[in-house]
Amino acid sequence: MVGAETAMSRLDDLPHDQRATLSLLLRQRKSYAEVAGLLSIDQRAVHDRAHAALAVLAPREARELSAADREEIGDYLLSQQASVAARLRTRTHLESAEPARAWARAVAGELAPLAVAPLPDIPGPLATSSAPQDTSEERPPASPSHGQRVGGPARVSMPSSRIGGALLLAAILAGVIVAVILITGSGGSSPGRSASRAARGTTSTNASSTSTATKPVENKRITLTPTDPNSKAIGVAEVLSEGNKYAFFLAAEHLPPSKGFFYAVWLYNSPNSHEAVSKGPNVGANGRLQGGALLPADAGKYHKMLLTRETSTQPAQPGPVVLSGPFGLH
């Protein structure tokens, strides 16, 4: 861990314009566009000053990364990514790439004296497990792919552990705080593209397009409960909006590691009315999943959110349901 004295020394060595830019971004929590307005310069110039400073703060680690990786991680650390989905994509990259994590940690240590709030979390590496896979949720009794009502006739209550629920809510809150605005442009999709979206997962956007719009509004919190009464899995999803765009951020715990399958999020009404919205990141031995994406333009017509197990890269129907909850935009 870099000491405060070293961090201050390196920050003090930066050119005045670069240090001033970082200070506005971190101490005053401004966006690139807002800083550009304050300094009467182009937004791209603000971006370039900030990223030039980040490369200087941790030059040895920076040399191990491509320019594109440094730009993405730098925007993440400065809370300048334009969507929850972009933030989650970066977190997934950090989990899977040690050089990226090393640079992110080094830069975060140098930036700490300027930050008035905690910098975005740098996740650890993806955990792997050779232990036998728990199949208790492999075929829940109520899977929509068999035309049955998700959850069955009886509701499955949340586990009694309040600690687990608190951890989930903290993860949701962290995702909401870091989000600046939802991805601009088309957020809709046609049913024919549902399966391909599940296979692709979330998308990213260039942070230089970030606008000065207000931060996302938290519209609804959804409790996701297991379809298998013997399962300890729990989940919480937050529906966010900015203007007429909607996205979700989901956190779950006590899931079996995703070995030989992946988790996917669906919106669901019936066996003939459903849409895949996101492929989840890999789940390791810790059993935790965090992810999110834009919601389709027609999301309001669906009444359930499902977390399923999928083995097909182009699923036409939801696979075995692991978690389910009532969905709504408001």
C-alpha positions in Angstrom: 0.0 0.0 0.0 1.4 3.4 -0.9 1.9 5.7 2.0 0.3 9.2 2.2 3.7 10.9 2.1 4.7 9.2 -1.1 1.3 9.8 -2.6 1.5 13.5 -1.8 5.0 13.7 -3.2 3.9 12.2 -6.6 0.8 14.4 -6.8 2.9 17.5 -6.1 5.2 16.6 -9.0 2.4 16.8 -11.5 2.0 19.9 -13.7 -0.4 22.4 -12.1 -3.1 21.9 -14.8 -3.1 18.1 -14.3 -3.3 18.3 -10.5 -6.0 21.0 -10.7 -8.0 18.7 -13.0 -7.7 15.7 -10.7 -8.7 17.9 -7.8 -11.9 19.1 -9.5 -12.8 15.5 -10.5 -12.1 14.0 -7.1 -12.5 16.7 -4.4 -15.5 18.4 -6.0 -16.8 15.2 -7.7 -17.2 16.9 -11.1 -17.7 15.3 -14.5 -15.4 15.9 -17.4 -18.0 18.1 -19.0 -18.5 20.2 -15.8 -14.7 20.7 -15.4 -14.5 21.7 -19.1 -17.1 24.4 -18.4 -15.3 25.7 -15.3 -12.0 25.9 -17.1 -13.4 27.0 -20.5 -11.6 24.3 -22.4 -12.7 21.3 -24.5 -14.1 18.3 -22.6 -11.5 16.1 -24.4 -8.7 18.3 -23.1 -10.0 17.6 -19.5 -10.0 13.9 -20.2 -6.5 14.0 -21.6 -5.1 16.0 -18.7 -6.6 13.6 -16.2 -5.3 10.5 -18.0 -1.9 11.8 -18.6 -1.7 12.4 -14.8 -2.8 8.9 -14.0 -0.1 7.4 -16.2 2.6 9.4 -14.4 1.3 8.5 -11.0 2.0 4.8 -11.6 4.3 4.6 -14.7 5.8 1.1 -14.1 2.4 -0.6 -13.9 1.0 1.6 -16.7 3.6 0.2 -19.1 2.0 -3.3 -18.7 -1.3 -2.1 -20.1 -2.7 -1.0 -23.5 -3.8 2.6 -23.9 -7.4 1.4 -24.1 -7.2 -0.5 -20.9 -5.6 2.5 -19.1 -8.4 4.7 -20.4 -11.1 2.4 -19.3 -9.7 1.8 -15.8 -8.8 5.5 -15.4 -12.4 6.5 -16.1 -13.6 3.9 -13.6 -11.3 5.2 -10.9 -12.4 8.8 -11.6 -16.1 7.8 -11.5 -16.5 9.1 -15.1 -18.0 6.0 -16.8 -21.3 6.8 -18.4 -23.3 3.8 -17.2 -23.7 1.1 -14.6 -23.1 -1.4 -17.3 -19.7 0.2 -18.2 -18.7 0.1 -14.5 -19.6 -3.6 -14.3 -17.6 -4.4 -17.4 -14.5 -2.8 -15.9 -15.0 -4.6 -12.6 -15.1 -7.9 -14.6 -11.9 -7.0 -16.4 -10.2 -6.1 -13.2 -11.2 -9.4 -11.7 -9.7 -11.4 -14.6 -6.5 -9.4 -15.3 -3.7 -9.0 -12.7 -1.8 -6.2 -14.5 -5.0 -4.2 -14.7 -5.6 -4.7 -11.0 -2.0 -3.8 -10.1 -2.2 -0.5 -12.0 -5.6 0.3 -10.6 -4.4 -0.3 -7.0 -1.2 1.8 -7.6 -3.2 4.7 -9.0 -5.9 4.5 -6.3 -3.2 4.7 -3.7 -1.8 7.9 -5.3 -5.2 9.5 -5.7 -6.4 8.8 -2.2 -5.3 12.2 -0.7 -7.4 14.0 -3.3 -10.6 12.0 -2.8 -13.3 13.3 -0.5 -15.2 10.0 -0.8 -14.0 6.4 -1.2 -12.7 5.6 -4.6 -14.5 2.9 -6.6 -13.8 -0.6 -5.3 -11.0 -2.6 -6.9 -12.1 -6.3 -6.9 -9.9 -9.2 -6.1 -9.2 -12.0 -8.7 -11.9 -14.3 -9.6 -12.0 -17.3 -7.3 -11.8 -20.8 -8.7 -12.9 -24.0 -6.9 -12.2 -27.6 -7.6 -14.8 -28.7 -5.0 -17.7 -30.7 -6.3 -20.4 -28.5 -7.7 -23.6 -28.0 -5.6 -26.5 -29.0 -7.9 -29.2 -28.3 -5.4 -30.6 -25.5 -7.6 -29.9 -27.2 -11.0 -33.5 -28.1 -11.6 -35.8 -26.1 -9.4 -39.4 -27.3 -9.1 -40.8 -24.3 -10.9 -38.9 -23.5 -14.1 -40.6 -21.3 -16.7 -39.0 -23.3 -19.5 -41.5 -26.1 -18.5 -44.4 -23.7 -18.5 -44.8 -23.5 -14.8 -45.3 -20.5 -12.5 -42.0 -19.4 -11.1 -41.8 -19.9 -7.4 -44.6 -22.4 -7.3 -47.8 -21.8 -5.3 -45.9 -21.2 -2.1 -43.6 -18.2 -1.5 -40.1 -19.0 -0.4 -39.1 -16.7 2.5 -35.8 -14.8 2.6 -33.0 -16.4 4.7 -32.9 -15.2 8.3 -29.4 -13.8 8.0 -29.6 -10.0 8.2 -25.9 -9.8 7.6 -26.2 -11.2 4.2 -29.0 -8.8 3.3 -26.9 -5.9 4.5 -24.0 -6.9 2.3 -26.2 -7.0 -0.7 -27.7 -3.6 0.0 -24.2 -2.2 0.4 -23.2 -3.6 -2.9 -26.3 -2.1 -4.5 -25.6 1.3 -3.0 -22.0 1.2 -4.2 -23.3 0.6 -7.8 -25.7 3.5 -7.5 -23.2 6.0 -6.1 -20.7 5.3 -8.9 -23.2 5.6 -11.7 -23.2 9.0 -13.5 -25.8 8.6 -16.2 -27.3 5.6 -18.1 -25.9 4.9 -21.6 -27.1 7.4 -24.1 -28.7 6.2 -27.3 -31.1 3.4 -27.9 -31.8 1.2 -24.9 -34.5 -0.8 -26.6 -34.5 -4.2 -28.3 -36.7 -6.5 -30.2 -37.6 -10.0 -28.8 -35.6 -11.5 -31.6 -32.4 -10.1 -30.1 -33.1 -11.4 -26.6 -31.0 -14.5 -26.8 -28.0 -12.9 -28.4 -28.1 -10.2 -25.6 -27.9 -12.9 -23.0 -24.9 -14.4 -24.7 -23.1 -11.0 -25.0 -23.7 -9.7 -21.5 -23.3 -6.0 -20.8 -21.8 -3.3 -23.0 -19.6 -0.3 -22.5 -19.5 3.3 -23.8 -16.8 5.9 -24.2 -16.7 8.1 -21.1 -15.9 11.1 -23.1 -19.6 11.2 -24.1 -20.7 11.7 -20.5 -23.2 14.5 -20.2 -24.1 16.8 -17.4 -27.5 15.1 -16.8 -28.6 14.3 -13.3 -27.6 11.1 -11.6 -29.8 8.0 -12.0 -32.9 7.8 -9.8 -33.4 4.7 -7.7 -36.9 3.5 -8.8 -37.4 0.1 -7.2 -35.6 -2.5 -5.1 -36.5 -6.1 -5.9 -35.9 -9.0 -3.5 -35.0 -12.2 -5.3 -35.7 -15.4 -3.5 -34.8 -19.0 -4.4 -37.2 -21.3 -6.2 -35.6 -24.3 -4.3 -36.6 -24.2 -0.6 -33.3 -25.9 0.3 -31.2 -23.2 -1.4 -29.5 -20.5 0.7 -29.1 -18.2 -2.3 -30.4 -14.6 -1.9 -30.5 -11.6 -4.2 -31.4 -7.9 -4.5 -31.9 -5.9 -7.7 -32.1 -2.1 -8.0 -34.0 -0.6 -10.9 -32.4 2.8 -11.9 -33.6 5.4 -14.3 -32.3 8.6 -16.0 -34.9 10.2 -18.2 -36.6 7.5 -20.2 -33.7 5.1 -19.9 -33.8 2.2 -17.3 -31.1 -0.1 -16.0 -30.7 -2.6 -13.2 -27.9 -3.6 -10.8 -28.1 -7.0 -9.2 -26.2 -8.5 -6.3 -26.6 -12.1 -5.2 -24.9 -14.4 -2.6 -24.6 -18.1 -1.8 -24.7 -19.2 -5.5 -23.0 -22.3 -6.8 -19.8 -21.5 -8.8 -20.6 -21.1 -12.5 -18.6 -24.1 -13.7 -19.9 -25.4 -17.0 -22.7 -22.8 -17.2 -23.4 -19.1 -16.8 -26.0 -17.1 -15.0 -28.4 -14.9 -17.0 -31.0 -12.4 -16.0 -34.5 -12.5 -17.7 -37.6 -10.5 -17.6 -40.6 -12.9 -17.6 -44.4 -13.1 -17.8 -45.1 -16.6 -19.2 -43.5 -19.3 -21.4 -44.5 -17.2 -24.4 -43.5 -13.8 -23.0 -40.0 -13.3 -21.8 -36.7 -11.5 -22.7 -33.1 -12.1 -21.8 -31.4 -8.9 -20.6 -27.9 -9.8 -19.4 -25.3 -12.5 -19.1 -23.9 -12.4 -15.6 -20.2 -12.4 -14.7 -18.6 -15.7 -13.6 -19.3 -16.7 -10.0 -16.4 -18.1 -8.1 -16.0 -20.1 -4.8 -17.3 -17.1 -2.8 -20.7 -17.6 -4.4 -21.2 -13.9 -5.1 -22.5 -12.2 -8.3 -22.7 -8.5 -9.1 -23.8 -7.3 -12.5 -26.2 -5.1 -14.4 -27.2 -3.7 -17.8 -29.6 -1.5 -19.6 -33.2 -2.7 -19.6 -35.1 -3.0 -22.9 -37.5 -0.3 -23.9 -40.5 -2.6 -23.3 -39.3 -3.7 -19.8 -42.4 -2.2 -18.2 -44.6 -5.0 -19.6 -42.9 -7.7 -17.6 -43.8 -8.7 -14.0 -40.9 -11.0 -12.9 -37.2 -10.9 -12.9 -35.4 -14.3 -13.0 -31.8 -15.3 -12.5 -31.2 -18.6 -14.4 -28.6 -21.1 -15.2 -27.8 -21.4 -18.9 -25.6 -23.8 -20.9 -26.6 -22.7 -24.4 -25.0 -19.5 -25.7 -28.3 -18.7 -27.5 -31.0 -19.7 -25.1 -34.5 -19.4 -26.5 -36.2 -20.1 -23.2 -35.1 -19.3 -19.6 -33.1 -22.2 -18.1 -33.4 -23.5 -14.6 -34.5 -20.7 -12.3 -32.2 -20.0 -9.3 -33.8 -16.7 -8.1 -37.0 -15.0 -8.8 -38.7 -11.8 -7.8 -41.6 -9.5 -8.7 -40.4 -6.9 -11.3 -41.6 -3.4 -12.0 -40.1 -0.1 -13.1 -41.6 1.9 -10.2 
